[in-house]
Amino acid sequence: MACLHYGSRHVRCHRCWCCGQIDPRNGRCCSDVPQCPAGFTSSKQSDFVDVRVTEIRKGCTADMLCRSICVPVWNHIPQYKLYFSAMEETHQKAPSVIDRYYTRWYKTDMKGNSCEDHCILQHSNRICLITLAETHPILQNGRKIKSINYRISDACSRLNNKVSGKSKRGGQFLTEFAPLCRITCTDSVEYTIFSCIRGRLLEVNQDILERPDLLLEKPSTEGYIAVILPKLEESKSITSGLLTREQYEEAVSKRTTQEPQPC
């Protein structure tokens, strides 16, 4: 037995024991139907169908229930075609976690290096994630990562960063052009990733040291570089030198048309 949740109403779904057709009306026998449109046959009255769908409500994009949908069956039930279509459309338009809770900012051609674009994900609580923009050379042409090094110099390693307390005291303070790490690809080309904003370093992502592919496959989530907390009084001004998503796309488009060789 499964539960279909749409609006604020729940409907129990049975499979008719006569012809096997799914019937949400308490398993009503549909022997008056010449042929079961779903093509099911069943000899057991207890043969229920496990069909669960997403809640369909205006503005709701979360999967309230499992999305394991028996598509062929539901397409044969006219009264639920509309719900199924609306659910699929809602799921396709559902924003990601990043788009829902973070604001994307960009820094293009970092320190004059063409195409070395960085992305800063700013949360409403001021915390910023430093990531690679999708146009960064590391993410292009199927490159593979050879090594990631958080040691900036002999006297400074981002791995030694430690913070304590609610105010996150003790973290290394970074300027806009402070290097966070150096990434070397298998073609021996080395790229330096910078902070892009002023603030206190909260943590670096040590997971990418063991699994460098995270940076290539999920650069905006599990493959982030570092987490930085700007000063409270600078939380709004730090984005003054950054680009919005629209400005970034415009800059990339202009760069593509002007440069003879794309990134």
C-alpha positions as CSV (number, residue, x, y, z in Angstrom):
1,M,0.0,0.0,0.0
2,A,1.3,3.4,-0.8
3,C,0.3,7.0,0.0
4,L,-0.2,9.7,-2.6
5,H,0.1,13.1,-1.1
6,Y,-1.1,16.1,-3.1
7,G,-2.3,19.4,-1.7
8,S,-3.3,18.5,1.9
9,R,-5.1,15.2,1.1
10,H,-3.8,11.7,1.4
11,V,-5.1,8.8,-0.8
12,R,-4.4,5.1,-0.2
13,C,-3.6,3.4,-3.5
14,H,-4.5,-0.3,-4.1
15,R,-4.3,-2.6,-7.1
16,C,-7.7,-3.9,-8.1
17,W,-7.8,-7.6,-7.4
18,C,-10.0,-8.2,-10.5
19,C,-7.9,-6.7,-13.3
20,G,-4.8,-5.4,-11.5
21,Q,-5.5,-1.8,-12.3
22,I,-4.3,0.8,-9.7
23,D,-7.3,2.4,-8.2
24,P,-7.0,5.1,-5.5
25,R,-10.6,4.7,-4.5
26,N,-10.1,2.0,-1.8
27,G,-9.5,-0.8,-4.3
28,R,-12.8,-0.6,-6.0
29,C,-13.4,-3.5,-8.3
30,C,-13.2,-2.2,-11.9
31,S,-14.6,-5.3,-13.6
32,D,-16.8,-3.0,-15.6
33,V,-13.7,-1.9,-17.5
34,P,-13.3,-4.1,-20.7
35,Q,-9.5,-4.2,-20.5
36,C,-7.2,-2.9,-17.9
37,P,-5.4,0.0,-19.5
38,A,-2.2,-0.6,-17.4
39,G,-2.0,-4.2,-18.5
40,F,-1.8,-5.6,-15.0
41,T,-3.2,-9.0,-13.9
42,S,-3.6,-10.0,-10.3
43,S,-5.3,-12.8,-8.4
44,K,-4.6,-11.5,-5.0
45,Q,-6.8,-8.9,-3.3
46,S,-3.8,-7.9,-1.2
47,D,-1.6,-7.2,-4.2
48,F,-0.9,-3.6,-3.5
49,V,1.2,-1.3,-5.6
50,D,4.2,0.6,-4.1
51,V,3.8,4.0,-5.9
52,R,4.9,7.1,-4.1
53,V,5.1,10.6,-5.5
54,T,6.3,14.0,-4.6
55,E,4.0,16.4,-2.9
56,I,2.7,19.0,-5.4
57,R,2.1,22.3,-3.9
58,K,2.8,25.8,-5.2
59,G,6.3,26.9,-4.2
60,C,7.2,23.5,-2.8
61,T,10.3,22.0,-4.3
62,A,11.4,19.5,-1.7
63,D,10.8,15.8,-2.1
64,M,8.4,15.1,0.7
65,L,8.1,11.4,-0.2
66,C,10.2,9.0,-2.2
67,R,10.2,9.7,-6.0
68,S,10.1,6.0,-7.0
69,I,7.3,6.5,-9.5
70,C,5.8,3.8,-11.6
71,V,5.5,6.0,-14.7
72,P,3.8,3.6,-17.1
73,V,1.0,3.0,-14.6
74,W,0.4,6.6,-13.6
75,N,0.2,7.6,-17.3
76,H,-2.7,5.3,-17.7
77,I,-4.7,7.1,-14.9
78,P,-6.1,10.3,-16.5
79,Q,-7.0,12.0,-13.2
80,Y,-3.3,11.8,-12.1
81,K,-1.6,12.7,-15.4
82,L,-1.8,16.4,-14.4
83,Y,-0.3,15.7,-11.0
84,F,2.6,13.7,-12.5
85,S,3.4,16.3,-15.1
86,A,3.3,19.1,-12.5
87,M,5.6,17.1,-10.2
88,E,8.1,16.5,-13.0
89,E,8.1,20.2,-13.9
90,T,8.5,21.2,-10.3
91,H,11.4,18.8,-9.8
92,Q,13.2,20.1,-12.9
93,K,13.0,23.7,-11.8
94,A,14.0,23.0,-8.2
95,P,16.9,25.1,-7.2
96,S,20.0,23.5,-5.8
97,V,21.1,23.9,-2.1
98,I,23.7,26.4,-3.2
99,D,21.2,28.5,-5.2
100,R,18.8,28.4,-2.3
101,Y,21.0,29.4,0.6
102,Y,24.1,31.1,-1.0
103,T,24.7,34.1,-3.2
104,R,27.3,33.6,-5.9
105,W,30.0,36.2,-6.4
106,Y,32.9,35.9,-8.9
107,K,36.4,37.2,-9.4
108,T,37.7,36.8,-12.9
109,D,41.2,36.7,-14.2
110,M,42.7,36.6,-10.7
111,K,45.9,38.7,-10.5
112,G,45.9,39.1,-14.2
113,N,46.0,35.4,-15.0
114,S,43.5,34.8,-17.9
115,C,40.6,32.5,-17.1
116,E,41.7,31.8,-13.6
117,D,38.3,32.7,-12.2
118,H,37.2,32.2,-8.6
119,C,33.7,31.8,-7.2
120,I,32.7,33.0,-3.7
121,L,29.6,31.5,-2.1
122,Q,28.3,33.9,0.5
123,H,25.8,32.6,3.1
124,S,23.4,34.9,4.9
125,N,25.3,34.3,8.1
126,R,28.4,36.0,6.5
127,I,30.4,32.8,6.0
128,C,31.9,32.5,2.6
129,L,33.1,29.4,0.7
130,I,35.9,29.9,-1.8
131,T,35.5,27.6,-4.8
132,L,36.6,27.4,-8.4
133,A,34.5,29.0,-11.0
134,E,33.3,26.7,-13.7
135,T,35.6,28.5,-16.2
136,H,38.8,27.9,-14.3
137,P,41.4,26.1,-16.3
138,I,41.6,23.3,-13.8
139,L,38.0,22.3,-14.6
140,Q,38.6,22.4,-18.4
141,N,39.8,19.9,-21.0
142,G,39.5,16.9,-18.8
143,R,42.4,17.9,-16.6
144,K,43.5,15.7,-13.7
145,I,44.9,16.9,-10.4
146,K,48.3,15.7,-9.4
147,S,48.6,17.4,-6.0
148,I,47.1,20.0,-3.7
149,N,49.3,21.9,-1.3
150,Y,48.0,24.1,1.5
151,R,51.6,25.1,2.5
152,I,52.1,28.6,1.2
153,S,55.6,29.0,2.4
154,D,58.1,27.4,4.7
155,A,56.7,29.4,7.6
156,C,53.0,29.3,6.7
157,S,50.6,26.4,6.1
158,R,46.8,26.8,6.0
159,L,46.6,23.3,7.5
160,N,47.9,24.7,10.8
161,N,45.0,27.1,11.0
162,K,43.1,26.8,14.3
163,V,40.0,28.7,15.6
164,S,38.2,28.5,18.9
165,G,35.1,29.9,20.5
166,K,31.9,31.3,19.0
167,S,33.9,34.3,17.7
168,K,36.3,32.0,15.9
169,R,39.4,33.5,17.4
170,G,42.8,32.5,16.3
171,G,42.2,32.0,12.6
172,Q,44.7,33.3,10.1
173,F,43.6,36.7,8.8
174,L,43.6,36.9,5.0
175,T,43.6,39.7,2.5
176,E,42.0,39.6,-1.0
177,F,45.2,38.3,-2.6
178,A,46.3,35.9,0.1
179,P,47.1,32.5,-1.4
180,L,45.1,29.6,0.0
181,C,46.7,26.6,-1.8
182,R,48.5,25.6,-4.9
183,I,47.1,23.0,-7.2
184,T,49.3,21.1,-9.7
185,C,47.7,19.2,-12.6
186,T,49.1,16.1,-14.2
187,D,50.4,18.3,-17.1
188,S,52.7,19.9,-14.5
189,V,50.9,23.3,-14.7
190,E,50.5,24.9,-11.2
191,Y,47.6,27.2,-10.2
192,T,47.4,29.3,-7.1
193,I,44.0,29.7,-5.5
194,F,43.5,33.0,-3.7
195,S,41.2,34.2,-0.9
196,C,39.5,36.9,-3.0
197,I,38.0,38.5,0.1
198,R,39.2,39.9,3.5
199,G,38.4,37.8,6.5
200,R,39.4,35.2,9.0
201,L,40.2,31.6,7.8
202,L,37.9,29.2,9.5
203,E,38.9,26.0,7.8
204,V,40.3,24.4,4.7
205,N,38.9,21.4,2.9
206,Q,41.2,18.5,3.8
207,D,38.9,16.0,2.0
208,I,40.3,17.2,-1.4
209,L,43.8,16.2,-0.3
210,E,42.7,12.6,-0.1
211,R,40.1,12.8,-2.9
212,P,41.2,15.4,-5.5
213,D,38.5,14.4,-7.8
214,L,36.0,16.1,-5.5
215,L,37.3,19.4,-6.7
216,L,36.8,18.4,-10.3
217,E,33.4,16.7,-9.9
218,K,31.8,18.9,-7.2
219,P,33.7,22.2,-7.1
220,S,30.8,24.2,-5.5
221,T,30.0,21.7,-2.8
222,E,32.2,18.9,-1.5
223,G,35.1,20.2,-3.5
224,Y,35.3,23.7,-2.0
225,I,38.7,25.2,-1.1
226,A,38.3,27.0,2.1
227,V,35.8,28.7,4.4
228,I,36.3,32.4,5.3
229,L,34.4,34.6,7.8
230,P,34.6,38.4,6.9
231,K,34.5,41.0,9.7
232,L,31.0,42.0,10.7
233,E,31.6,45.6,9.6
234,E,32.9,44.5,6.2
235,S,30.4,41.8,5.5
236,K,28.6,44.0,2.9
237,S,31.6,45.9,1.5
238,I,33.7,42.8,0.7
239,T,31.5,42.1,-2.4
240,S,32.1,45.6,-3.9
241,G,35.0,44.3,-6.0
242,L,33.2,41.1,-7.1
243,L,30.9,40.3,-10.0
244,T,27.4,39.0,-9.8
245,R,26.3,36.0,-11.8
246,E,25.0,38.1,-14.6
247,Q,28.1,40.3,-14.7
248,Y,30.3,37.2,-14.7
249,E,28.5,35.6,-17.6
250,E,28.8,38.8,-19.5
251,A,32.5,39.0,-18.8
252,V,33.1,35.4,-19.9
253,S,31.1,36.0,-23.1
254,K,33.2,39.1,-23.9
255,R,36.4,37.4,-23.1
256,T,35.5,34.5,-25.4
257,T,34.9,36.8,-28.4
258,Q,38.0,38.9,-27.8
259,E,40.6,36.2,-27.1
260,P,41.8,34.1,-30.1
261,Q,42.2,31.1,-27.9
262,P,39.4,30.3,-25.4
263,C,40.3,29.2,-21.8
